[in-house]
Amino acid sequence: MNLKEIFQQKEYGYLPETPKKIDAEVLEHESASFLAGKADRELIKLSMEVNGKPVSFPFHFVYQRGKKNVKTMICINFRSPLFDKYVPVEEIIDDGWNLAVVYYNDITKDDGVLDENGKKLKGFVDDNYIALRGKESKTAPGKIMMWAWGCMRVLDYLLTREQTDAKNVGVCGHSRLGKTALVTAAFDDRFAFAHSNCSGRCGANLFKYDDENSEHVSDIVNNLGYWFCDNFHDYVGNEEKIDFDQDELVSMIAPRVVSVGSAVEDLWANPKGEFECVKSAYKTWEKMGYPKVEFPENAVLGEKYQEGKAGYYLRAGKHFFSRTDWNSFLPFFDRNLNK
């Protein structure tokens, strides 16, 4: 069983089908007055059919005025407004990137309900969820895989736009959406870059590197089980039976570029486990012929370990997606642009 099969069958569920056609409608377009004339902004609605049912959601697209083939970052975010505390729009534009922002609840809502027995959490039933879930099974996709699928559909559209450099598109997210960013890039090799910010358990944190202060499988499944396929629920109380780990998910992005960011006070996400994940995953890049990187035993606060194609940094502070994070991973991606 290859890694894609392992992660689909045992953790995230199977990726929903790729639609045969996507219709796009520009709902809003702001030009001359936007960001002092540096960029254009569009609100775009994507509509398609999945498993015979309609699916649609909007996203924001901000692009450099009058330029073609520009490096582009897709950010999956927690709130719908373009200008948000997690997304420094103007700074990203000033750094030479185009930016697409999709609100994850527009793909499918991050909410859950109990099953008919009042026990297992199942995904909130919105129209998109019903279509993306498809036929019920223990490997039907959880919401992380659905959100990843949504990021892929944004990319489908952006690749039709002359403003997008198809060779240099990235995806990023924070916390549960950091998990989503990793899954997106692992399952879609059109993404040249992925940044996972404070993603923790079932993101960039190793199962085998547990910490008494960090989240465990039972914590995440008992509270947020609808993020995963039903098979993953079987590991609650049986974590020793997990025969795969998250460094393998990160390694699926090789030979492309991946960044993992941690915050020193974010113990729930387990910064040490995230650093060990990157160190272990990087062996895949080395096997592909990329230069060996000598990671230290422990990450030092404020240091960046970005000599290779898989990078890591540890910043001060708590669980947050800050400008410090953006200023840490965007330059790393810039140094690894596909020319």
Secondary structure, 3 states (H helix, E strand, C coil): CCHHHHHHHHHHCCCCCCCCCEEEEEEEEECCCHHHHCEEEEEEEEEEEECCEEEEEEEEEEEECCCCCEEEEEEEECCCCCCECCECHHHHHHCCCEEEEEEHHHHCCCCEEECCCCCCEEECCCHHHHHHHCCCCCCCCCHHHHHHHHHHHHHHHHCCCCCEEEEEEEEEEECHHHHHHHHHHHHCCCCCEEEEECCCECCCECCCCCCCCCCCHHHHHHHHHHHCCHHHHCCCCCHHHCCCCHHHHHHCCCCCEEEEEEECCCHHHCHHHHHHHHHHHHHHHHHCCCCCCCCCCCCCCCCEECCCCEEEEEECCCCCCCHHHHHHHHHHHHCCCCC
